[in-house]
Amino acid sequence: MNDYFDSEEYSKIDFTKTKINKGEYDNCTFTNCNFEGIHASNIQFVECEFIECNFSNTIVKNTAFRDVNFIHCKMIGVKFNEVDPFLLQIHFKECQLNFSSFYQLKMPNTNFKYCNLQEVDFTETNLSNSIFDNSDLKLAIFESTNLEKVDFRTSFNFNINPSENKLKSAKFNKENVKGLLLEYKIIIE
């Protein structure tokens, strides 16, 4: 039987040395915790907040993230595509997400604020109504991605092929719209 943790606060715990308990964490806060490279599989995080945590290369197979906020976290190489997709709702603020994968996830209404998303895989992801606020999308992969009503107005370094993605009502600004034309190898002056 899995454990249940409600409204608990975890600070400066190195889960590479102290094993994380399997179970359901409701309304819990994790601050300055290290999850790097651990197996955090089959855990449920509901209405939790992770602040200044290291999640790099953490295995999150069948892990549930329901209404979870990541703030100033290092999350390099995380395979979010392996999480439990049921009621998935996550938001990121000031996070390093380079080399992570969201392949085929349904995650509309997701906020990425001031995030580094270099070489992130968004292939076949549903990101409709999401916001990329001041986020770096250099070499991020968008293929057959639902980007309808996504706000890219303050994001930068993206390369999105309009013929391979759904872009209806997506928002861009005059300065970053060239990221939609790179595939066509035209010169913009």
C-alpha positions as CSV (number, residue, x, y, z in Angstrom):
1,M,0.0,0.0,0.0
2,N,1.3,3.4,-0.9
3,D,1.7,6.2,1.6
4,Y,-0.2,9.5,1.6
5,F,1.4,12.8,2.4
6,D,-0.7,16.0,2.8
7,S,0.5,19.6,3.1
8,E,4.1,18.6,4.0
9,E,7.2,20.7,3.3
10,Y,10.4,19.1,2.2
11,S,13.5,21.3,2.2
12,K,17.1,20.5,1.2
13,I,16.6,16.7,0.9
14,D,19.0,14.9,-1.4
15,F,16.8,12.0,-2.7
16,T,19.9,10.5,-4.3
17,K,20.9,9.6,-0.8
18,T,17.5,9.4,0.9
19,K,15.0,7.3,-1.0
20,I,11.7,9.1,-1.8
21,N,8.6,7.3,-0.5
22,K,6.2,6.0,-3.1
23,G,2.7,7.3,-2.7
24,E,0.5,10.4,-3.1
25,Y,1.8,13.8,-2.2
26,D,-1.1,16.4,-2.0
27,N,-0.5,20.1,-1.6
28,C,3.2,19.5,-0.7
29,T,6.1,21.9,-1.2
30,F,9.6,20.7,-2.2
31,T,12.4,23.4,-1.8
32,N,16.0,22.9,-2.8
33,C,15.6,19.2,-3.1
34,N,17.8,17.0,-5.4
35,F,16.0,14.4,-7.5
36,E,18.8,14.1,-10.1
37,G,18.8,10.8,-11.9
38,I,16.6,9.0,-9.4
39,H,13.6,6.7,-10.1
40,A,10.6,8.8,-9.1
41,S,8.2,6.5,-10.9
42,N,4.7,5.6,-9.9
43,I,4.3,8.6,-7.6
44,Q,1.4,11.0,-7.5
45,F,2.0,14.7,-7.1
46,V,-1.3,16.7,-6.7
47,E,-1.3,20.5,-6.3
48,C,2.4,20.4,-5.4
49,E,5.1,23.0,-5.8
50,F,8.8,22.4,-6.6
51,I,11.1,25.3,-5.9
52,E,14.8,25.4,-6.9
53,C,14.9,21.6,-7.2
54,N,17.2,19.5,-9.5
55,F,15.1,17.0,-11.6
56,S,17.8,16.5,-14.3
57,N,17.6,13.0,-15.8
58,T,15.0,11.9,-13.2
59,I,12.9,8.9,-14.3
60,V,9.2,9.8,-14.1
61,K,7.6,6.8,-15.7
62,N,3.9,6.7,-14.7
63,T,4.3,9.6,-12.3
64,A,1.3,11.8,-12.0
65,F,1.7,15.6,-12.1
66,R,-1.7,17.1,-11.4
67,D,-1.8,20.9,-11.0
68,V,2.0,21.0,-10.2
69,N,4.2,24.1,-10.4
70,F,8.0,24.0,-11.1
71,I,9.7,27.2,-10.1
72,H,13.4,27.8,-10.9
73,C,14.1,24.1,-11.3
74,K,16.8,22.3,-13.3
75,M,15.0,19.6,-15.3
76,I,17.5,18.7,-18.1
77,G,16.7,15.5,-20.1
78,V,13.4,14.6,-18.3
79,K,11.2,12.3,-20.3
80,F,7.9,13.8,-19.5
81,N,6.4,11.7,-22.3
82,E,6.5,8.8,-19.9
83,V,4.4,10.4,-17.1
84,D,0.8,9.4,-16.3
85,P,-1.1,11.5,-18.8
86,F,-4.4,11.4,-16.8
87,L,-5.3,14.9,-15.7
88,L,-1.7,16.1,-16.4
89,Q,-1.4,19.8,-15.6
90,I,2.1,21.3,-15.1
91,H,3.5,24.8,-15.2
92,F,7.1,26.0,-15.4
93,K,8.6,29.3,-14.3
94,E,12.3,30.1,-14.7
95,C,13.2,26.4,-15.4
96,Q,16.0,24.8,-17.4
97,L,14.2,22.1,-19.5
98,N,16.9,21.5,-22.2
99,F,16.8,18.1,-23.9
100,S,13.5,17.1,-22.2
101,S,10.7,15.4,-24.1
102,F,6.9,16.1,-24.1
103,Y,6.4,13.7,-27.1
104,Q,2.6,13.1,-27.8
105,L,1.4,14.5,-24.5
106,K,-1.9,16.4,-24.2
107,M,-1.0,19.4,-22.1
108,P,-3.1,22.4,-23.2
109,N,-3.0,25.6,-21.1
110,T,0.5,25.0,-20.0
111,N,2.6,28.0,-19.0
112,F,6.4,28.2,-19.7
113,K,7.6,31.5,-18.2
114,Y,11.2,32.6,-18.6
115,C,12.3,29.0,-19.4
116,N,15.2,27.5,-21.3
117,L,13.7,25.0,-23.7
118,Q,16.6,24.3,-26.0
119,E,16.3,21.1,-28.0
120,V,13.1,20.1,-26.3
121,D,10.9,17.6,-28.2
122,F,7.3,18.8,-28.6
123,T,6.5,16.3,-31.5
124,E,2.8,15.5,-31.7
125,T,2.1,17.4,-28.4
126,N,-1.1,19.2,-27.8
127,L,-0.1,22.6,-26.4
128,S,-3.2,24.5,-27.4
129,N,-3.8,27.7,-25.4
130,S,-0.4,27.5,-23.8
131,I,2.0,30.4,-23.2
132,F,5.7,30.6,-23.9
133,D,6.6,33.8,-22.1
134,N,10.2,35.0,-22.6
135,S,11.3,31.4,-23.3
136,D,14.2,30.2,-25.4
137,L,13.1,27.6,-27.9
138,K,16.4,27.1,-29.8
139,L,16.4,23.9,-31.7
140,A,13.1,22.8,-30.0
141,I,11.3,20.3,-32.2
142,F,7.7,21.1,-33.3
143,E,6.3,18.4,-35.7
144,S,2.6,17.7,-36.0
145,T,2.2,19.8,-32.8
146,N,-1.1,21.5,-31.9
147,L,-0.1,25.1,-31.3
148,E,-3.5,26.6,-31.7
149,K,-4.0,29.8,-29.7
150,V,-0.5,29.5,-28.2
151,D,1.1,32.8,-27.2
152,F,4.7,33.0,-28.6
153,R,4.8,36.8,-28.6
154,T,7.8,37.1,-26.2
155,S,9.5,33.8,-27.0
156,F,12.6,33.5,-29.2
157,N,14.9,31.3,-31.2
158,F,12.1,29.0,-32.4
159,N,11.8,27.4,-35.8
160,I,8.2,26.3,-36.5
161,N,7.1,25.0,-39.9
162,P,3.5,26.3,-40.4
163,S,2.8,23.5,-42.9
164,E,3.6,20.8,-40.3
165,N,1.9,22.2,-37.2
166,K,-1.5,23.5,-36.2
167,L,-1.1,27.3,-35.7
168,K,-4.7,28.6,-35.9
169,S,-4.9,31.8,-33.8
170,A,-1.4,31.4,-32.4
171,K,0.1,34.8,-31.4
172,F,3.5,36.1,-32.6
173,N,5.1,39.5,-32.7
174,K,6.7,41.3,-35.6
175,E,10.3,40.5,-34.4
176,N,9.9,36.8,-33.9
177,V,7.6,35.9,-36.8
178,K,10.8,35.0,-38.8
179,G,10.9,31.8,-36.8
180,L,7.9,30.7,-39.0
181,L,9.8,31.3,-42.2
182,L,13.1,29.6,-41.6
183,E,12.0,26.4,-43.4
184,Y,11.5,28.4,-46.6
185,K,15.1,29.7,-46.6
186,I,14.0,33.2,-47.6
187,I,15.9,36.3,-46.8
188,I,14.3,38.7,-44.3
189,E,15.9,42.2,-44.0
